[in-house]
Amino acid sequence: MPVESPAGAPFRRAVETDNGNHQPTTDEWWQESVLFNWSDPREGIAGQYRLNIHPNRDSATLYTWTQCDGRMLDRRFVTDLPLPAGDLTSASLGGLSFETLTALDRYRIRLSTPEVELDVEWTAFMPPIHMDFDIAGATVAQGHYNTLGRARGSLRHGGHEIEIHADGFADHSWGVRRSHLPGSRWLVAVFDPTFFVMAIPILTDQGRHMVGYVMDQGILGALTADYDINMTFRDDWITPAGCEASLWDHNGRGYLLRASTVGPSSIQPFGHGKLVTHAPARYECGGRIGRGVLESSSPRRMTPSEVAELDLDPASWWINE
């Protein structure tokens, strides 16, 4: 499907060489990661799989999250693993393997544990786009491209085999990740291969911003900071229960999305004490129903701008510790 990139959209396409690993700097916090996810809330199926390496620390990290029939089957976060051989897009570690079938387009994801046997082909809806924006001095996604796509395959557990027909997200990230943003949300919503939304509203020390895009009828638009996302949470206070999101793109198109999460959630730790919590989500927009993932990472501290606005003394205010 041809994609129109209107003038002014801050997008550039990933190139084939970016499918492989990148040359690290000498910084110990230089990292590289590859992630795939998909969900079908109607069938109670979801998965997310991430391999991450820190070459200068000679260590790798594995994260897996698999659920079926509304039950958690496999959830692991394992650190200090040996570095896998070869590129992350064709690597194996801890029973999880990624294989590049066509660079930037088609991949095979397999998982083998005592509880789960998974074999999925993941195909992109569009060529991946770089999201390496410098927003208010915060390089929130420098060395990073992503896209949305479709997952087809099978999952075996408990003597049963379930077909997977789901939609989801993929990204590839590299560079120094010394610290994380104070807070973020993440909305992945797929209605069909020509209409999907990837939105990451973020909170920085300079205020709130947006990293994301919408594809609608073959036109790709950059989402703007003119957004309103009202998120609700489950009784555990950290799992998103749903949201009502008003989003606008740089073409002036507006979207009202409503989401409700289904099934078990999972918490994925990042470095520096950061946690993100995600769950499969059912989306609605203009009478259409979509599927995806809804994620939240609440601020662990108040930003300097918020402290200043409240006229508080940063040296004595306990929430900044």
C-alpha positions in Angstrom: 0.0 0.0 0.0 1.5 3.4 -1.0 2.0 5.7 2.0 1.8 9.5 1.6 4.1 11.4 4.0 2.8 15.0 4.0 5.2 17.9 4.0 6.1 18.8 7.6 5.7 15.3 9.0 8.8 14.6 11.2 9.3 11.1 9.8 12.2 9.3 8.0 12.2 5.7 7.0 14.4 3.1 8.5 17.0 1.7 6.1 17.8 -2.0 5.7 21.2 -1.8 7.5 19.3 -0.7 10.6 17.8 -4.2 10.8 21.1 -5.4 12.2 23.0 -4.5 15.4 24.6 -1.0 15.7 28.1 0.0 16.7 28.1 0.8 20.4 29.9 3.7 22.0 32.1 3.3 25.1 29.3 4.4 27.4 28.3 1.6 29.8 24.7 2.5 29.4 24.7 2.1 25.6 22.0 -0.5 24.9 20.2 -2.1 22.0 16.8 -3.8 22.1 14.2 -5.4 19.8 10.5 -5.8 20.8 7.4 -7.4 19.3 3.9 -7.5 20.7 0.4 -8.4 19.6 -3.1 -8.8 21.1 -6.6 -10.0 20.3 -8.7 -9.1 23.4 -11.8 -10.8 21.9 -10.0 -14.1 22.1 -8.1 -13.4 25.3 -4.7 -13.6 23.5 -1.7 -11.3 24.0 2.1 -11.4 24.0 5.1 -9.1 24.3 8.7 -10.2 23.8 11.8 -8.1 24.2 15.6 -8.8 24.0 17.9 -6.1 25.3 21.7 -6.0 25.4 24.3 -3.8 27.1 27.5 -4.7 25.2 29.8 -2.7 27.4 28.5 -4.4 30.5 28.6 -7.8 28.8 25.0 -8.6 29.7 21.6 -9.2 28.2 18.0 -9.0 29.4 14.9 -11.0 28.4 11.3 -10.1 28.9 8.4 -12.3 27.9 4.6 -12.0 28.5 2.2 -14.5 27.1 -1.5 -14.9 27.9 -4.3 -17.0 26.4 -8.0 -17.5 27.3 -7.5 -14.6 29.7 -4.9 -16.5 31.7 -1.2 -15.7 32.2 0.9 -18.5 30.7 4.4 -17.1 30.8 5.8 -13.9 32.3 9.6 -13.6 32.8 12.0 -10.8 33.4 15.6 -12.2 33.4 18.7 -10.0 33.7 22.5 -10.7 33.5 22.2 -13.2 30.7 25.1 -13.8 28.3 25.1 -11.7 25.1 23.4 -13.6 22.3 25.4 -14.2 19.1 24.6 -12.2 16.0 22.0 -9.5 15.4 19.1 -9.1 17.9 16.6 -9.4 15.0 17.9 -13.0 14.5 18.9 -14.0 18.0 18.0 -16.7 20.5 18.1 -16.4 24.3 16.2 -18.1 27.2 13.8 -20.0 24.9 12.9 -16.9 22.9 14.1 -16.5 19.3 13.7 -13.8 16.7 14.4 -14.5 13.0 14.4 -11.9 10.2 12.5 -13.3 7.2 12.6 -10.0 5.2 14.5 -7.1 6.8 12.2 -4.4 8.2 9.1 -6.3 7.1 8.7 -9.9 8.1 9.9 -11.7 11.2 9.4 -15.0 13.0 9.0 -15.2 16.8 9.3 -18.5 18.6 9.1 -19.2 22.3 9.7 -22.6 23.9 9.1 -23.1 27.7 7.6 -25.9 29.7 4.3 -24.1 29.6 4.2 -22.6 26.1 5.2 -23.4 22.5 4.8 -20.3 20.3 5.4 -19.9 16.6 4.3 -16.6 15.0 5.1 -14.7 11.8 4.9 -10.9 12.3 4.4 -8.7 9.2 4.5 -4.9 9.1 1.7 -2.8 7.7 4.2 -0.1 6.6 7.9 0.4 6.4 9.2 1.3 9.9 9.7 5.0 10.7 12.4 6.6 12.9 11.1 8.2 16.0 14.3 9.9 17.1 12.9 13.2 18.1 14.7 15.7 20.3 11.8 17.2 22.3 12.5 20.1 24.6 16.0 18.8 25.1 14.9 15.2 25.9 16.0 12.7 23.3 13.2 10.4 24.1 13.6 8.1 21.2 17.0 8.7 19.7 18.1 5.7 17.7 14.7 4.1 17.5 12.3 3.0 14.8 8.9 1.2 15.0 5.9 0.1 13.1 2.6 -1.8 13.5 1.6 -5.0 11.9 -0.2 -8.4 12.0 0.8 -11.6 13.8 -0.2 -15.0 12.4 0.7 -18.4 14.0 0.0 -20.8 16.7 0.3 -21.2 20.5 0.4 -24.6 22.3 -0.2 -25.0 26.0 -1.8 -27.7 28.2 -2.2 -30.0 25.3 -4.2 -27.5 23.2 -3.2 -25.5 20.1 -4.7 -22.1 19.5 -4.4 -20.1 16.3 -3.2 -16.6 16.6 -4.7 -13.9 14.4 -3.7 -10.7 16.1 -2.3 -7.2 15.6 0.5 -5.4 17.3 3.7 -3.4 17.4 7.4 -3.8 16.8 10.4 -1.6 17.6 14.2 -1.6 17.4 16.1 0.8 19.7 19.8 1.6 20.3 21.8 4.3 22.0 22.6 5.5 25.5 19.6 5.1 27.9 21.0 6.6 31.1 17.7 7.8 32.5 14.0 7.5 31.8 11.2 10.0 31.5 9.3 10.9 34.7 6.0 9.6 33.2 4.5 8.2 30.0 1.4 6.5 28.5 1.3 4.2 25.5 -1.6 3.5 23.2 -1.4 0.9 20.4 -4.7 0.6 18.5 -5.2 -1.3 15.2 -8.5 -1.1 13.4 -7.3 -2.5 10.1 -4.1 -2.3 8.0 -5.0 1.2 6.7 -6.1 2.7 10.1 -4.0 2.5 13.2 -2.7 4.7 16.0 0.6 4.6 18.0 0.6 7.3 20.6 3.2 7.9 23.4 2.2 11.0 25.5 5.2 11.8 27.7 6.0 13.9 30.7 9.5 15.5 30.7 11.1 18.0 33.0 10.1 20.7 30.5 6.4 19.7 30.3 4.3 17.3 28.3 4.8 16.2 24.7 3.7 13.6 22.2 5.7 11.0 20.2 3.4 9.1 17.8 1.5 8.9 14.6 -1.8 7.9 13.0 -2.3 6.1 9.7 -5.7 6.8 8.2 -6.6 6.0 4.6 -3.0 5.8 3.4 -2.0 9.2 5.0 0.5 9.1 7.8 0.2 12.0 10.3 2.4 13.0 13.2 0.4 13.3 16.4 0.7 16.7 18.1 1.1 17.8 21.8 -2.6 18.9 21.6 -4.0 15.8 23.3 -6.2 14.9 26.2 -5.9 11.4 27.7 -8.1 10.5 30.7 -6.9 7.2 32.0 -8.6 5.0 34.6 -7.0 2.3 36.7 -7.9 -1.0 38.2 -8.0 -1.6 42.0 -4.3 -2.3 42.1 -3.7 1.4 41.3 -1.1 0.7 38.5 -2.9 -1.4 35.8 -4.7 0.8 33.3 -8.4 -0.1 33.1 -9.2 2.2 30.1 -9.0 5.7 28.7 -10.7 8.3 26.6 -8.2 10.0 24.4 -8.5 13.0 22.1 -5.7 13.1 19.6 -4.8 15.4 16.8 -2.3 15.1 14.0 -0.3 17.7 12.1 -2.8 17.5 9.2 -5.6 18.8 11.5 -7.3 15.4 11.7 -8.9 14.7 15.1 -9.6 11.3 16.7 -11.5 10.2 19.8 -10.4 6.8 21.1 -12.0 4.9 23.9 -10.2 1.9 25.4 -10.9 -0.8 28.0 -8.4 -3.4 29.0 -9.1 -7.1 29.1 -7.3 -9.9 31.0 -4.1 -10.0 33.0 -1.7 -7.1 33.0 2.1 -7.3 33.3 4.8 -5.0 34.8 8.0 -4.6 32.9 10.9 -3.0 34.8 13.4 -0.7 33.2 16.6 0.6 34.6 16.8 3.4 37.2 13.7 2.2 39.1 11.2 2.7 36.2 8.2 0.4 35.8 5.6 0.2 33.0 2.3 -1.7 33.3 0.4 -2.9 30.2 -2.6 -4.9 29.3 -4.5 -6.0 26.2 -7.0 -3.4 25.2 -10.2 -3.1 23.1 -10.5 0.2 21.3 -13.4 2.1 19.8 -13.1 5.0 17.3 -16.0 6.4 15.2 -18.1 3.3 15.7 -15.2 1.0 14.7 -13.6 -1.6 17.0 -9.9 -2.1 17.2 -7.4 -4.1 19.3 -4.0 -3.3 20.9 -2.3 -2.6 24.1 -2.7 0.1 26.7 0.2 1.0 29.0 1.0 3.4 31.8 4.1 4.5 33.7 3.3 7.0 36.4 5.7 9.7 37.5 8.0 8.5 40.3 8.7 12.2 41.2 7.4 15.6 40.4 9.1 17.5 37.6 10.9 20.8 38.3 8.3 22.7 36.4 5.5 21.2 38.6 7.4 22.0 41.7 7.9 25.6 40.6 4.2 25.9 39.7 3.2 24.8 43.2 5.7 27.2 44.7 7.4 24.3 46.6 10.9 24.1 47.9 12.6 21.3 46.0 15.2 20.8 48.7 12.6 20.0 51.3 9.8 18.4 49.3 9.8 14.7 50.0 8.4 13.6 46.6 11.7 14.7 44.9 13.8 12.3 46.9 
